[in-house]
Structures are given as C-alpha cells and as structure tokens.
Amino acid sequence: GGASSTPTTSPSPGADDKAVSGGKPGSVEDNTVQAPVLLPPSEFHVLFVPLETDSMKQKKPENAENGESQYCRILTETLQLSPFRLPIEYERSAVVKADRMRSIQEAVKTLTDDQRKLFEEELNRGFREWLVTSGNLRQVLDLV
C-alpha cells in the first residue's frame, strides 16, 4: 500500500484561514483591522516612558547641570545612536518638538509659585478635556 491516508484528526485544508477569517478560506471579513498609514512628519511623535533604575538614580547625567530634561537628552541620544535612522523630515519634526518642550520647560522655571500652580491647573484641565473629547478617557480608566 503506497497510498497515504490523512489522519482523521488533521484539520482540513485552509483550516487556519477559516479560523482567522471567520469561516471562508482566504477571506478577511474583519473590517475593524485597518491598514497601516504613513503619518505626515507633523503628526509623528516620539513616545518616551521614563523608567528610572537604581543605577540611573546613582549616576547623575553630565547634562543635568545645564537644565536639559531627561526627555530631550534621551531623544537626542536615541536619534544619534540608533542604527535605524528616521527619514530626515521625521527626525527634524522630533527635534523641533523637543526644542519646543525645552523652551516650555525653561519658561516654567521662571514662573512664580502661584503662576506655576495656575499653569499646572490649566494644563491638567486641558488634558482632562482632551481625554473626554478624544475618546481616550475610557482607555485611561481601563488602565486603573
């Protein structure tokens, strides 16, 4: 007997496709999946999540004395040292936004305590308003 038989426990051809597509081999019926879209440089943002380890706490960065923020310092290092360079217009956009953040941080340093408190309240109010209007409040509440 040279005929090979398929064991009864093996899935039918295209079973993986059926599981992914909801039953029809080769079809994708899930309309919630969106194709990737290339953002314009103006909408490109570098997300930085600060993580401070014990070794980082002990080591004072050399740029700390000139007031450079951790965000700006790490962004600069990432852009310069990454083997995966951004296209120049995206890198330029990230640098412009970092410079804007740096100038805001410098301006905040010059505020009086009362001005700083008002600024913080307004910033928090604007952020809460954005969370509600953008629909992102639910995501934040899900994290808690």
Summary of the structure (lengths in Angstrom):
residues: 144
radius of gyration: 25.5
end to end distance: 63.8
largest distance: 91.9
contacts: 239
relative contact order: 0.07
helix: 56%
strand: 0%
